[in-house]
Amino acid sequence: MMDVPTANQSRTPFPQWAGPSSFHTPLCSPLPGFQHLNLGSPSDQTPPCPPPGQTSPWSPYSCHPGACGSILSPPYVHGTQSPPYTPGAIPQFVPDAQERSTVQQSPNAESRYGLDPELLPSAVEVMADDRAQWEGKVFVSEPFCPLPPLPTTTCIVEDGGSASPNAMRSTSYCVPCDGPTALLARLPLATLVTPLAKQNPIETPLPVCAEEVCVKGCRWCGASMCAAVSWEDCGQRFYCPFCGKLTEVPWQDYQPTDGVGGARLDRQQRPELHMGSYEVLHTRQGEAAVLLLAIDVSAAALRCGHLEFVTQQILTLLASLLSEEGGASWSDVRVGLLTYDSRVQLYDLSPALSRPHMLVLAETEEEMQLPAREGLLVPLRDCIDSVTSVLQLIPQFSPEGDDSTGVPVELPVKAGLAVLQTLACPGKLLVFHAAPLIETGHAQTSSGFFGSNKTKSIFQPPEAAVSLAKACVRQGCGVHLFVLSQQDVGGAWPGHVPYLTGGELYSYNHLQGDLDRERFSRNLRRAVQAEVAYQAELSLFVSKGLRVSGCYGLFVPGPSPSQVVMATLDWQTTLAVELAHSSALDETKGVAIQAVLTYATRAGERRSRVHTLTLRCSPHLQDTFRQCQAQTLLTFYCKKMYCAVLERPLQELREELQTDLTEALASYRKHGCSASVSTGQLVLPQGLRALPVYVNSLRKSEVLLPGLRTSSVHQRLQQRCQVLRLDASASAAHFYPLLLPLPMSPANHEPSVPVEALRCSGASLHPGGVYLMHTPHTLLLWVGARVPAVTLAELFHVTCFSSLLSGEVVVRFQKSLDSPQKYLTCRCALQTKLPVLDNASSVGVRSLVHALDSEAPCARELLLVKQGDACEELLQRHLVEDKSPNGGASYADFLYHLHVNSVRLLQ
């Protein structure tokens, strides 16, 4: 199941026991000798020799109409005979020991059916080939453009009239013309939308148009102006590409066109007429966003001893915001401060006062009513002294009462929201919580988490949290919660409100050690300084003949999937928009999809960012399959399935993923691949070579596994929310981690030379090597037992493997989901920090770690795993090509079943 092999694959030597002719041998049973997979020609005919310097149009290494998919053909095994195929039975195969691969394989990577994992389609090779083609080059995003570079490839995007793939990316860049044809493909029709996607620094910045001079869009459906409109009557009217209706152009905006139906003469001077993405600056000015700090001063928080460190870090950050370059913009940001235990204490920070005044709210059960005092929010430059005096006094507070049972984390959120509502402004609310987590309202109890057979219920937020999140969304309040005393199980998970408001949950194990405190400092700075959109409203428009059937992501669902409202939105937040046919599409006009994000900046400016993606249509399924990319489909499947866990059983979702992929492969084999292939040949579209390994990794993820195994409820809930907001590039890195071999000595390494990634399998790990495992939220360092002493000295400043500081933390969870009478334990690697040593290897590795960490959505721990440690299971979870220790088939076995089942569907 692969598409056409690349030039690099064409140099792969044949196995010694097989000749080229074995590629064309038809098999009478699917995968009878699937011990070694090789790239074979889709035709039994010998391809003609091309002229010198050219590639044959019928070569298996180029894409051509007769075979838009590559073939993996299992040849006969030496000394064996393929048995006849019996429908409904999986053929049995016993591999010849003398012909097994000489590469040392991990036991978890071995296939029960004799497949050689090293010869299966490789996601690493797919990404490397795409980088070789596009990295550092210019991709022009034009209407009806072909496939863009992969999300994991860094390139320069030039706006040629269609949105950048970083902002909008379709699951297929060729849409089926009608619904029945789309159903035959068995592939989802969807678009990924990242409204605030970052641009390459060397790209042309997004143009900004003033609202009063910008050409208005359709007055019928409300879509914004875009390059896809068609002009009529010499520019007096235009056809909307979304609703298909005619709109009169106001006389103030009128300009003639070049001919009766041509483009307007001022097209190149107006971004809204010729660019795929632009911004509109509205005349209406809103309130500037504020920064509100809420600190837990309960008896439990005062006893834990964290407050002095936390308050000092806040003071350091605020002082640096005023002093660093660009501090003028931060000096105008209004800041508020509140503390809480069983009551809420607000502080009047007015500079006119000799010292801050405390306002105590004793009644916190009912809806809070606050006095409208301007001193609650004061510009940073005017209140820095008052804030400093309060923060210095907080660690000296005396505990009042016995609150050992905990303080509800909803209390400071309600208080902060009341402050913002009273003063009618959006903002960020940072809550620093140290007391035990308790359940309030109708939240599920711990026994409900572990005793229920309906595992989907653990993901459903309580009604109280949803209501509070909706109120925060209406006000534009993004909540960032810092939990200083992490609790895996035993209380309500506190992350529902932060994640549903565009914020984040940061958990720490009592801030033990310098590394945990350093991570807290980095997360605090990122939470405050991150540029986000406030009071964001996303409107989606699609061409007539399509409709928005679903929208998936981390937000509070509304009545319509085409309208999404969010409290805050950052540059990485991505939504998946699913489309469906409502009628047939016009092949000559194509399809237009528009996303309009209306939001407020930190300074209070109201803006609209418009992205319009134009795709072509085709009645042929071959075109649809050719214009797909696996990483985009993975991101869509992830967002849809992770949203569906709120309503459907996990096992049902895992089976649906496998069924959808099986039917898509069968459909491609029947409708998309016109070449003659035998039942034993494995066929995949070119862009979907890596899709099986991605989907298998998604099925094995901790969120979709029915049993908890070694993961707590809190870990699964947090992983779901963290992954749901990721863009396509980060999603691909999460489900197929980057496994990098680190240098062995200065002689063979230069820090500026990039390190080539390896396949995510135990077979890639050599006992004599050091490897870095990178995902958006995890950074693991694996050290083999036979690493040379010189390497240990250069990287870790130790002389032998046994002297390397490592260890494990055994975490005991309360109860198993499957067996409430049993307890769960999990072994986690200790975090570490590489020593600063003056040698090329140390400099190169630390530079690599710093570069990877700077791209992560939050500060990460660097976890050290030694070969043979009990905590090695933490690494094995990320070796997605192997059998998972949490349950789940290896990549080779999953691929085998996909192929066998897809062949059965056609018989």
N, C-alpha and C positions, 0 to 999 in steps of 0.2 A: 504494500500500500504506500506507494510513493509516486511522485511525479518524475519528470525527466531528470536524470542525474546531471550534476554539475561537472564543470571541467576538472575540478579537483577529484571528483569521484571517478572520472574516466581513467585516472592513473592508478586506480586500485588494481593490484595484480590478481590474476585468477588463482584460486586454490590449486595446489599442485596436483590434486586428484581429479580436477574437472577442467575440461577444455571449453573453448568458446561455444562450441556447438551445443553444449548442455544447456545454454540459456534458452534455446529454442525447442527443447524437448517438451512436448505437451504432457501434462500429468493427468491421470484419470482420477486422482483423489486430491482433495485440497490439503496441502501441506503434509504429504506423506513422509517426506524426508526433510523436515524443516530444521535440520541441524545447522546448516550454513545457508544464509540468504545472500544472494548476489544480484546485482543489477542486470536485468535481462532486457532484450529487445521486445517490444510489444508485438512484433510480427515474426512469423516463421521464415520470412524471406531474408536473405542476406542483403543488408543495405548497400547501395552502390557507393563506389569510392568517389569522394568529392574532388573537385579540382584543387591543385596545390594552394594552400593558404585559406581555403574556405571549409565551412562545415556543411556536411551533407544535410539537406532538409529532412532526410529520413533517418538521420543518425539517432541512436537512443540517447544522445547527450544534447539534444536540442528539442524545443517544443514545436510541434507541427500539428496540423489539423487532424492527422490520423491517429495521434496518440498524445493528447494533452496531459496524460498522466504517466508517471514512470511506473515501471513494473519491477517488483521483487520476485524473481522466479526461483523456486527451490529445485535445483537439479537433482538427478538421481544420486543417491549415496553409493559410494563404491562398494560393490559386493552385495548390494541389497536390491530387492525388487519391490516396486510400489504396489501395494495391495489395492484391489478394486474398492471403489468408494461405495459405501452403503449409506443411503440417505438417513439422516438422524443419528448417525454414529460418528464419534470423533475417532479418526484413525490412530492406532497405536504405533509408536515408533521407539525402538531401542537403539540409541546411538552406538556407533562403533568406537570403542575407546581409543583406537589408534588414530582416528581421524578427528579427535576433539581438538579444539583450539589450544595452542600452547600458551595463550595468555592466561595468567592466573586470575581466576574468577572468584568473586565473593560468593559464598554459599547462598546469600539472599538474592543474588542476581541470576542464578542458574534457572533455566526454564525446565518445567516438567515435560515439555514436548520437544526438547532437543534444540531449540533455537540458540544461535550464538548471539548474545546481546550486543556484542561489538559491531555486528553487521546490520543491526536494525537502523532505521532512520534516526538520525541524531539531531536533537534540537541545538546542540552546540555548533554543529557544522552549518545548520541553516542560518543561525545568527552570524557566524563568521563569514559565510558567503555573502550575506546581505551587507555586512560592514565593508567587505572588500569592494563591493559594487558602489556603495553610496557614501561611506563615511568621508566627511570633509568636502563633499561635492554639493552641487545645487540641485534641488528638486523643485520644479516649477509646478505649483498647484493650480492647474487649469481646469475649466469645466470639461467633464467627460475624460479626465486624465486616467492613465492606467494605475496599476497598484503603486502606492507610495512605498518608501522604505519602511522596514519594520519599526515598531515603537522602540525597540532596544538599540536602534542605530542612530547615531548622532550625525545629522547633516544640516545643511542650510536650506531653509524653505523660502521660496520666493512666491509671493501672492500673485497668481495670474488670473484671478477671477473666481476662485473657489477656496474655501476655507482650508487652512493648514491641517495636515493630518494630526498635528499635536492637539488641535482644538476639536476637530470632528473627524472620526474615522469610522468607515462603514464595514460591516462584516463581509460585504461583497460590493465591489465597485462596478458591478453590472447587475441590475435588478431585473428579475423575471417580469415579463410584460403583463402577466395575469396571475390570479390566485392559484388555479390548478397547477400551473407550471411551477410556481413557488413551492407548492406542497410536494411536488415530485422530487424536488431537490433535497428535502428533509433538512435544510439548513435554515437557521433563523435569519430573518431579515431585520437588521437592527443597526443602530448607530451609537457610537460612544461619543459623549459630549463632555469636554473639559473646558468650561467657559473661560477660566482664567489661566489657561495653560501658559507656561513660561516660554519666552522666545529665546532663541540663540542670541547672545549679546551682539553678534555681528550682523544680525538680520535687521531689516528696516523696521523701526518701531511702528506699532499699530497707529494709524492716523486717527485723529480726533476731530470731529465735525461739530460745530455749534448748532444747536437745535434750530435756531431761527433761520439758518441758511441751508440746512440739510433738506434734500428733496424728500417729501413725505411718502410713506408707503401706502399700502392698500387700505382704503377706507371701509372695505367690507369685512375682511377677516382680521385686520390689524397687523398684518405682516409688515416688516420694515423693507425699505428699498434695498434692492440687490441687483447684481449684474445679470440675473436670470430673467428679468422682466423683458417683455417685447413691446415695442412702441408702435402706436397707431396714429394715423392722421397727422403725420409730420411732428410727432412729439406732444400732441395735445392730450392724448390718452395712452394708457399702458395696460397690458394684460398682466394680471397677477399670476405668477407661476404656481401659486398655492391654491387659490380658490377659483381661478380661471375667469374672474370677472373683470370688467373694464372700469378703470378709475380715471376721472378727470384730473388733469394737472392744474393746480391753481396758477393764476396768471403770474404771481410773484415768482414761481419756480419754473416757468416755461422757458424752454430752449428748443430751437428746431432740431430736427434729425437730419442725418445724411441720407436723403431719399425718403420715400414714403414710409418704409418700415425699417430704416436703418438705425444706427446708434445716434445718440445725441451728440451734438458738436462739442459740448463741454464735458464729455465723458471722462477724459483723462484728468480733468481738473477737479473732479468730484469723486472721492473715494467710494461713496455709497453706490456709484454707478458702474465701477469697473473692478472693485476689489471684493475678495471673498470675506474679509473680516475688517471691521472698523468700529469706532466708538462714537457715540453721540453724547455731547455734554449738554445737559438740560439746564434751562434757565432757573428752575426751582431749586433753591438751596435748602438743605435739611440741617438738622443739628449734628454737630461733630460727635464722633464716637468718644467714649470715655473709658477709663481703666479703673475698675473697682476691685479692691482686695478684701477678702473675707478670711479671717484667721480664727481657728478654733482655740479658745482659751478655757475649755472645760477642765475639770480636775484631772481627767485622764490625759489630756494634752499637756497640761503643766507638769505632770509627773514624768512623762516620757522623756523630757529634756531636749526636744527638738526645736522648741520655739526660738531659742537664742540664735541657732544657726539659720533658721528660716528667715527671721526678721533681719538678720545681718545680710543675707543674700538679697533680700528685697531692697534694702537700703543701697547696697552696692550697685544693683542694677539701675535704680532710679537716678543715682548720682552719675552713672556712666552715660545714661541717656541725655542728661543735660550737658555733659562735658565733651562727648565725642562729636566728630564732624557730623553735621546735619542735626545737631541737638536743638536748633531753633525750632524745627517742626515738632519735636517732642515737648519742648517747653510749653507749648500751647495746649497740650493734651490735658484734659481735666481728670483729676485723680480723686477717688473716694476710698474710704477705709471704714471697715466695720469688724467687730469681733463678736463671738457668739459662744454661749454654752447652752443652758436651758433658756436663756433670754438672748436678745440681740442688742448690741451696743453700737450706736452710730456716733460719728465724730464730726463736729463742726470745725472745719479746717480753715475758716476765714482768716486771712492775714491781718485783719483789723483787730482780732482778738489777741490778748496777751498770751494765752495758751489755749489749746484745743478744748472744746466742751464736749462732754459725753452725753448722749441721749439714749436712755435705756427703754427698750420696748419689752414690757413684761408679758403682754398678751400676744402670743404667737400662734395660737390655734386658729383664730379666725383670719379673714383677709386683712393684711396689714395696711394701716392708714398712717402715712407719714406726713409730717409737716413739710411744706414746700420751702425748704431753707436752701439758699444758694450755697451755703458753706459746706454742704454735703459733698459737692463736687467743685474742686478748685483747680485752676491751671497749675501744672507741676512746678513751674518756676516760682509761683506764689505760695505754694504749700509745702515745699520740700522740708522746711524747718519744722513745721507742725507735724508732718508725717514722721520725721526722724524722731521727734520727742515721744510720739505715741509708740512707735515700734521699739524704742529702747526701753519703754516701761512694760511692755507686754510680758516679757519673760519673768518679770518680778511680781506679776499678779499672784494673789493668794487664792488657792482653790476654794470654791464656795459650794457646799453641799456634796452629796455623793451621787455622781453620774456615771458610776461604773458600768451601768447597763448601756451607755453610749448616748450619742446625740444624733438625731436624724440629720442626714446630710442634705435633705431637702430644705431644712430651715434656713441656712445661709443663702441658698438659691432664691427662695421666696423673698428674703429680705433685700437681696441685691436687685431682684427684679422690681420690687416695690420702689426702690430708689430711682431706677431708670424710668419707671412709669410716671412717678411723681414729677420728674424733671423732663420727661418727654424726649429721651435721647437713647440711641443704641450704644452698645459697648461690649467690652470683654469683662467677664466676671471670673476672677481667679480665686478658687476656694482651697485653703490649706487645712486639711482635715486630719486629725490624729486620734480622735476618739474611736472606740469600737463601732463598727457598722451595725445598725439595727434596721429592722423592717418596719415600715409604716404603711398605713392605708391597707390596700388589698394585695400587697406584694406576697408572692408565694413564700412559704416557709421552707426551711432546709429539708424537712421531711418530704415536702412536696416535690422538691428538686430531685431527690434520690429515690423516693418510693414510687413515683408515678411511672407507669408504663408508657405514657405519652411523652416521649422525649422532646417532641416539638415544643412542649409547654415551657421548657427551661429558657427558650429564647424570647418568649413573649414578655414585653415590658408590662409592668402593672399599670392600671388605669391612672393612678395618681401621677406616675412618672410621665405618661403620655400627655395628660392635661397640663402639667407644669412645663413640659417641653413646648407644647403649642403656645402657651403664654409667652415663653421666651422667644419663640419664632416671631410672633406678632410684634414684639418690641425690638427685635434685632439684638438679643442678648446671647452671646456665645459663652458657654460655661466651660472652663478648664478646671478640672478637679485634681488636686495633688493629695493622694492618700498616703500619709507618712507611715502608717502601721498596716502593712499589707495583710489581708486575711483572705485566704483562698476559698474558704467555705465557712458558713456559719452565720452570715448576714446577707442582707439584700445586696445584690451587685449594684454599685453606685454609678455605673457608666451609661445608663440609658439616657439621662438628661444631657450630659456633656456631648455624647456622640450625636444625638438627635438635634443639637443646636450648632453643630459644626465645630465643637470643641474637642477636647481630648481628656483621657483619663491616664494619669501617671501614678504608678504604684511603686512603693519602696518598702523594703524590709527594715523598718525602723531607722533608716538612714545610717546603717552600720558601715563604717569604714570610709576612707577617702574616696574610693571609686563610686560608691553610691551617692555621696555628697557632690562629687563632680558631675555626675549624671543629672542630679537635681538642678544644679546651677545652669547646665546647658539647656535643659528642658524649660526652665523658667524664662531664660532669655529668648528662646524660640517662641514660646507662647505669647510673650509680650510684643516682640518685634515683628512677628509674622504679619505681612500685609494681607488683609482679608477684605472681602466685600460684605457689607452689612445690609440687612433687610433686603436680601436678594430674592428676586422673582424671575424664574426661568419660564419662558413661553416657547413652545415648539410648534412649528408649522411644517406641513408636508404637502407635496403636490396632490392635486385632485386625482383620485384613484387610489390613494393610500390614506391610512389613518394611524394615529398613535394608539396602539393597543396596550401598551404597558410602559412604565418607567421604573427603573430599579436603581437603588442607591441608598445612601444613609440620610434619610430625611423623613419628616412626618408626612405620610401620604395624604393627599387632598382628594376632592371629589372627581377631578379630571386628571388623567395621566399626562396631558399636554400642558398642565400648569403646575409648577413646583415652586413652593415657597420655602426659603431657608433663612435661619437667623444670621449665620455667617457662612462664608464660602472661601476656601483658600485655593491656591494655584494647582493643587494636585487632585482635588475632589472631582470625580468623574461619575457621570450618570450613564446608564445604559437605556436607550430608548428603543423599544420593540415596535416594529411596523407591521401592518397587515394590509392586504389588498381589499379595497371596497368596490373597485371596478377595474377594467382593463386600462393599461397605460399606453400612451402614444410613444412608439419606439423613436420617432423622429424628434420629439421634444425632450425626452429623458425625464429625470426626476430631480427635484430640488427639495432640500431639507434645510430648514432654518432654525437656529436657536438664538433667542434674544434674551440676554441677561440684563435686567434692570436692577441697579444696586446703588448703595451709597458708599463713598470712600471714607477714610478716617477723618478727613477734613470736613465732611458733610456734603460734598458734591454729589449730585445725582447724575448717574451715567447709564447708558445702555450700550452693551457690547453685542454686536451682531455678527454671527457666523452663518454663512450659507454654503452648503456643500451641494455640488451638482454632479449627478451620476447618470450614466447612460443605461438604456434598457435593451433587452434582447429577448426574443422568444426561445432561444436555444439554451439548454441547460449547460452545455459545454462552456459557454461564456461566463455563466454564473460561477461555476466551479473554478475556472481559471483565475477569477478575480477575487479570490478569498485569501485570507491570511489567518494562520492558526492562532497567533497571539491575540488578535482582535476577538475571535470566537471564544477563546478561553476567558477573556475578561467579561464578555457578555454572559457566558454560561455561569461564571462565578457569581456575578451580581444577581442574576435571576434566581439561582439556586439558594444563595445565601439569604435572599429576601423570602423565598418560599419556605424556609425552615420555620417561619412563624406559624405556618398553617398546615404543613404536610409532614408526614413521617419521613425520617431521614433515609431509611432504606428505599422508600419509594422514589425519592429524588435520585439516589445513586443508580437505581435501575433505569430511571428515565434517561439519565445521561448516557448510559451504555446503549440503550435502545436507540436513542436519537443518532448517535454516532454510527451504530451498525446500519441503520436504515440509510443514512447519508452515503456510506461507502457502497452499499448495494445499489443505491440510485445512481451514483457516479459510474459504477461498473456497467450498469444497464443503459443509462442515457447519456453519460458524459464521455466515456472512453469508447471511441469507434473502432479501435484496433482489436484484432482477434487475440483473446487471451484465454488461457486454460484455467480450469477451476483451481489449480494449485498456485496460480500467480497472484501476488499481492499487489493491489493497485491503489494509488493515492493521488489526488490532485497535487500539482506542484506546490501550491501555497499551503497545503495542509499536511505536509510530511511530518511535522512535529505535533499535530493535533492529538494523536492517540496518547502520547506520553504526557501531554498537558492534561487531558481529560482524566487519565488514570490518576494523576497526582491530585486533581481536584476531588475525585471520588475518595481518595485516601486521606484527605485533609481532616484535621481533628474536628472541624465544624460538622462535617457530614458523616462521621463515623457514628453508628448507633450506640455503641458502648463507649464509656468514658476512658476505659483502660487506665492510662497514666496521666490523664489531663483532668484538672478540676473544672467545675462548672464555670468559675470566674475566668479561667484561661480560655475556655471555648467561647464564652460571650465576648471577651475582649478581642480575640483573634477575628471573630466574625466582623465586628465593627471596624477594626483596623484595616482589614482587607477590602471591605465594601467600598471604602472611599478611594482606593488606589486607582491610578491611571493604568493604561495598558502596559507600559514599560515596567512599572513596579509590580503589577500582577504577574507578568511573565517571570520576573525575578523571584517572586514569592513561591510560585508553584514549580519553578525549575531553578533552584538556587545556583548562584555562580560559585563554582568550585575551582579555586586558583591554587596552583602549586607555587610555593614560595622559593626564593633562591637558596641554593646550597652553599655558595661561597662568593666572595666579591669577584673572583676571577671570571665567573660565568654570568655575571649579572651587572647591569647598569640600571640605576633607579629610573631612568627615563624610558627604558624599554618596556612595553606593555607585556603583561603576563597572559598567556593563552589559557582559556578556561578548559576544563575537562568535563567529561560526562559525569552526571550525578549518580555514581554507582560505586559500591565498595571496591570494584575491580580497579578503579582509578587511584585508590589509595595504596601507596607503597610504604612498607615499614621504615624505609630509609628516608622518607620525605616529611615535609611540613606543609600543610594545606590550610587555606583560608576559605571558609564557607560563608557566603554573603547572601542575605535576603534583606528586604526593607526593614525588618524588625529584629533580625538575628545576625550576630557576627561570631562565628566559631573558629577556633584555631586548633587544628588536630595535629598532634605530634606523634610520629611513628616511633616504635620501640627501638629501631636500629638507626636513628638519625646520627650522623657523625658528630663527634665531640666538638669539632671546630664550628659546626653550624649551631649547636647549642650555646657555645660560648659567644658567638657573634650576635645571636638573636636574644638569648635569655640570660646571658652572663652566668651560666652554670657549666660544669665540666662533664656531667654524666646525666643520663636519662632519669635515674632514680632521684637525683637532686633537684629536678625540675619541680617547682612549686605547683601543685595541682591538688585536687581533692573533689569533694562532692558535698552537696547539701541534701539531706534526705528530708523531703517534705511529706508530711502525713496528712492526707485528706480525710474528711470525716467518714463518708460512706460511699460505697460503689453504687452506681446507677442501676446496675443489673442485680446486684446482691446487697441489699441494705444492711445485712448483718456483717458484711466484710468491710475492711478499711483499705484505702488505697495509699500507696507510698510511691513517691517519684524521686528519682535521683537526678539532681541538676548540677552541672559543672559550676565551679567557682569562677567568678569574673576576675580578670587579671588586667594588667597594664604592662605593655612592653617597655623594658628599660631603655633609656636614652643612651645609646652606645655610639662611639665614633668609628663606624665602619660602614662600608657600602651596603651590606646586607641589611643592617639595622635601619639605616636611613631609608632604603628603598621600601622595606616592609612597613615602617611607620608612616611613610608618605602614602602608601597604598591604602592602609587602614584609615588614615585621615581623609583621603579623597572619597572612599566609599561611605564613610560615616557622614560626610558633609552632604551627601545626596539623600540620606535617610530622612523619613518624615519626623523622626524623634531621635533623641540620643539613645544609643544602644550600649549594652554591656558587651565587652569582649570576653567570651567564655573560652577557657582553656580545657581541652579534652586530650588526655594522654591515651595512647593505644592500650587497651586492656582494662581501662577504668570501667567501673560499673555505670558511670554516667555517659558512656559511649553511645547509649541508646538515644541520647539527645541528638547526636550527629546522624544516627541511622534513620531518624524520622525524616531527614532532609535528603537522603539518598533516594530520590523518587523513582529511579529505574529499578531499584531492588524491591523485594518483598518488605512491606512495612512492618515494624515491630508492633504497631497498633492494629494490624489487620489490613489486608489489601494485597492484591496480586502484584507480581512484578510486571514491569513494562512488557517483557517478552511474552508472558502468559496472557496478559490482557490483549496484546496485539493478535496473538493466535486465535483467541476466542472471537475477537471482532471479525477477523477474516472468515473463520468457519461459519459463524452465524450469518454474515452478509451473503456468503455463497448459498447457504440454505434458503435464504429469503427468495432467491431467484430460481429455485428448483421446484 
